[in-house]
Amino acid sequence: MSKCFKRTRTAVLLALAVLMSTLVAQPSTFAVARGIDHPPGPGVAGVQLFGGRPPRRGALSRHAATSAGSVPAKSLLPISLSVFVQMLGEGIAISTIPLHLLSFGATPLQVGLATSCFSVAQMVCCPALVSASSKFGRLRVLRTCLAGAAFASMLISLSSNIPGILLGRFLAGAFGASVPVAQAAVTDIVSEGAATALSRVAAAAQLGVVVGPAASAFLAALLGKAFGWPSSLCVRGVFGLTGIAALMVLGLSMVVAPGGGKAAQSIADSSSAAQRGEDLTTHPFAQPLLRMVALVVGWSLTLSVSTYCLFANRCLGYDQQKLSLVFSTGAATTVLTQLLLFPTLVGLLGPNLTCFLGICCVALGLSGFSLCWLQPGHMLFYLLVRMGSGCADTSTATLVAENSKPKDRAQNLGFITSTRAATRIVTPIVSADLFEASLNSRAAPGALPYLLASSLAAGLSPVPLMLRGKS
């Protein structure tokens, strides 16, 4: 009966994951009404940085374009820094909230709720915030996300009970739209070479998650030694400092605006460019297919982190110290891939072929490290997954932008984030069930979730090639 129940639950959750991906692929009920003829806002040549109706042009058109190379990196610094500080708070929360809740006597269910409520809130609220950025301006909504993150951190810091902490995590997820809003902002500023700018946003987000646990441990130890605080009070102090950091970046974003200079001068808004942008021909199923790709790539990250703890502990005998080392190495590989390797690959091959190669690396790596337990082969396959996901994740966002009409681009980027949030809710449970079901297999113990995700990734690998020439 127990095995039957687990199999039924796994099948239902798999169907739910696909359903969530399909639902977020539908037009948003929060979409901003268009057709109001407002003048362009005072952003970069009228793009949606500060508000107003977006110019009727293809922001990714080569004829109305600003290349990433012509925009200095410091011009995108406020956007990247905003993403980094918000994801830094998430990295701190992931590493500290479970033990912090246990110090208040929380049950395992409450700890699980603290983890999942962030993703649930992000999945529900992200499309609304991204759509609002098309009406009120990218920077205004990005600043709202920063303010919400600061408030959520302060609430967790000041809460002395479990409901307050859970509410703080929910609010952090509700305002967790900084990544898609930042992606929409950089595609407004740059077009030719937008993949490079998107890679900076992705690297900033990943770097925040990587630095978060180390920053949390360092700051907690520093507060404990400096003031003699107990560990629970040190954790609350860390969240307070995180909120202060978000407020400081919020103040900086109000002083230093992205873009300007050559970026503003090089963006043309001619009628011919406008016609090209509005008449952009895209594949009719581009967005649903790319959301399926995002779901599978997100599942691969879940398998290489949460489920990998079970796999490596039971099958390879890894302890916590070795797991932490593997995760740190994998995260560093992803960041370096997005910062160094991805721009080079996109420049040589284009986003379509780069995405194809990334998905193939994910498929090969998942099946490889689940079947190969010998070192260094196992570790090389594991790092191949992290490298491939870094390329596939960023190039998927690039293809979403390229295969969207200007008025729908931000909304589609927001739906990708919602898909990833839905993936984080469902796939850990599915993966754990599949792992337990295959643990006693003689041929490949515990490898079933990895082989299934690998097969799905291989099946979806032709998607970016199908879209080639359509963007």
VOKOLKE-82797 format. One record per residue (C-alpha): x, y, z. Coordinates in steps of 0.25 Angstrom, whole numbers, plus 2048, in hexadecimal, padded with zeros to 3 digits. Example, Ala and Ser with C-alpha at 12.3 -4.5 7.8 and 13.67 -1.06 7.14 Angstrom:
2
8317EE81F;8377FC81D;
This chain:
471
800800800;80B80A803;8128077F6;8058097EF;8038167F6;81181B7F3;80F8187E4;80281E7E3;80782B7EA;81382B7E1;80A82A7D4;8018357DA;80D83E7DD;81383C7CF;8068407C9;80584C7D2;8128517CE;80E8507BF;8018577C2;8088627CA;8118647BE;8058657B4;7FD86E7BD;8098787BE;80A8777AF;7FC87D7AE;7FA88C7AC;7FA8937BA;7EE8987C0;7F68A37C6;7FB8A87B9;7FB8B77B7;7F18BD7AE;7F88C37A2;7F48CD797;7F58D97A0;7FE8E3799;8078E87A3;8148EF7A0;8218E77A2;8278E87B0;8348EE7B3;83C8E17B2;8468DD7A8;8408E379B;8328E17A0;8348D27A4;82C8CD7B0;8358D17BB;82D8DB7C2;81F8DA7BC;8178DE7B0;8138D57A4;81E8CD79E;8228D3791;81D8CB785;8298C4780;8308B7782;8398B978D;8418AD788;8428B277A;84F8B4774;84B8C176D;8468C777A;8518C1783;85B8C578E;8658BA78F;86A8B579C;8788B9799;8748C8797;86D8C87A5;8788C97B0;8768BE7BB;8758C97C5;8688CE7BE;8628C17C1;8688C07CF;85B8C57D7;8538BB7D0;85D8AF7D3;85F8B47E1;8508B47E4;84F8A67DF;85B8A27E7;8578A87F5;8498A27F4;84F8947F0;8598967FB;84D896805;84888A7FF;855882800;85688780F;847882811;84987480B;855871814;850877821;841877821;83F867824;848867830;843875835;83586F834;83986383C;83E86C847;830871849;82B86284A;82586183B;821854836;82684E829;819853822;81C861826;82A861821;82585B814;81B866813;826871815;82D86B809;821869800;819876803;82487F7FC;8228777EF;8138777F0;8138867F2;81D8887E7;8158807DD;8088877E0;80D8957E1;8198967D7;8108987CB;8088A37D1;8158AB7D5;81B8A97C7;80F8AD7C0;80E8BA7CA;81D8BD7C5;8188BF7B7;80E8CA7BC;8168D07C8;8248CE7C3;82E8C37C5;8368CB7D0;82A8CF7D8;8268C07D9;8348BC7DB;8358C67E7;8288C07EC;82E8B27EC;83A8B77F4;8318BF7FE;8288B2800;8358A9802;83A8B380C;82D8B3813;82C8A4813;83A8A3819;8378AD824;82A8A5827;832898829;83C89F831;8328A583A;82989983B;829890848;81F886843;81E87C838;812883831;81A89082F;825889829;81C88281F;81588F81C;823895819;827889810;81988B808;81C89A806;82A897801;82488E7F7;8198987F3;8238A37F0;82D8997EA;82B89E7DC;8398A57DB;83F89B7D1;83489C7C6;8328AB7C8;8418AD7C7;8428A47BA;8378AC7B4;83E8B97B8;84C8B57B1;8448B07A5;83E8BE7A4;84C8C47A5;8548BB79C;84F8B2791;85B8AE788;8638A5792;8578A579C;85C89779F;86889C7A6;8608A67AE;85789B7B2;8628937B6;86789E7C0;85989E7C7;85988F7C8;86788F7CD;8638997D8;8588917DC;8608847DD;86B88B7E4;8618917EF;85D8827F2;86B87E7F2;8708897FB;864888804;86787C80D;87688080F;87188F812;86788A81C;871881823;87C88C824;872897829;86C88E833;87A88A839;87E899838;87289D840;87389284A;88289684D;8808A584D;8738A5856;87389885C;865895856;85F887856;85E880849;84F883847;851892849;85D892840;85488C835;84A897837;8558A1836;85A89B829;84C89D823;84C8AB828;8598AE821;8538A8815;8478B2815;8518BD817;8598B980B;84D8B9802;8498C7807;8578CC804;8568C67F6;8488CC7F4;84E8DA7F8;8598D77EE;8508D47E3;8498E17E5;8568E97E3;85C8E17D8;8538DE7CC;8578D37C1;8598D67B3;85C8E47AE;8678E97A5;86A8E1799;85E8D779C;8548E379B;85A8E878F;85B8DB787;84D8D7789;8448DB77D;8358DC77D;8328DD76E;8258D9769;82C8CE760;8328C876D;8248C9774;81E8C1768;8298B6769;8278B5778;8188B4778;8188AA76C;8228A1772;81F89376D;821889778;81E87A779;81087877E;81486E789;82187578D;81D87979B;81686C7A0;82286479A;82C86D7A1;82586D7AE;82685D7AD;83585F7AB;8358687B7;82D85E7BF;8378537BC;84485B7BE;83E85F7CC;83B8517CF;84A84E7CC;84E8587D6;8458527E0;84B8447DD;85984A7DF;8568507EC;84B84B7F5;84983D7F0;85883C7EE;85983C7FD;85282F7FE;8598297F2;86782C7F6;865829805;85F81B803;8668177F6;87381E7F7;87581F806;87682E806;876836813;871844815;87F84A813;881843806;873847801;876856805;8838557FD;87C84F7F1;8708597F1;87A8657F2;8828607E7;87685E7DE;87186C7E1;87E8727DE;87E86A7D1;8708707CD;87487E7D1;88187D7C9;87A8777BD;8708837BD;87B88D7BE;8868887B5;88187C7AC;8738807A9;87688D7A2;88188779A;87887B795;86D885792;87688D78A;87B881782;86F879781;863881784;85987F78F;851874788;85D86B786;86386F794;85586B79A;85685D792;86485A798;86085E7A6;8548557A6;85C84A7A0;86684C7AB;85B84B7B5;85683E7AF;8648387AF;86883C7BC;85B8377C3;85C8297BE;86B8297BF;86D82C7CE;8618247D2;8678177CB;87681B7CD;87A81A7DC;88981A7D9;8928277DB;8958307D4;88B82B7CA;87F82D7D4;88383B7D7;88683F7C9;87883B7C5;8728437D1;87984F7CD;87584D7BE;86684E7C3;86A85B7CA;8718617BE;86685D7B5;85B8627BE;8628707BE;8638707AF;85586B7AD;84E8747B7;8538817B2;85287D7A3;8438797A6;8418877AB;84788D79F;83F885796;83288879E;83689779B;83989578D;82C88D78A;823898790;81D8A478B;8228B1792;8148B279A;8158A479F;8248A27A2;8248A67B0;81789D7B3;81D8917AC;82A8937B5;8228937C1;81B8867BD;82887F7BC;82B8837CA;81D87E7CF;8208717C8;82D8707CF;8268737DC;81C8687D9;82785E7D6;82D8617E4;82085E7EB;81D8507E4;82A84A7DF;8308487ED;82583F7F1;8248387E4;8338357E4;8338307F2;8288267EE;82F8217E2;83C8207E9;8368177F4;82F80F7E9;83C80C7E2;84580B7EE;8457FC7EE;8477FA7DF;8537F17DC;8577F87CF;8568077D3;8538097E2;84C8177E4;84E81B7D6;84081B7D1;83D82A7D3;84A82E7CC;8478257C1;83982A7BF;83E8397BF;8498357B6;83F82F7AC;83683B7AD;8428457AA;84783C79E;83983D799;83884C79A;84684F795;841851786;83885C78B;84286878A;84686377C;837863778;83787177C;843875774;84087F769;83388376F;83988D779;
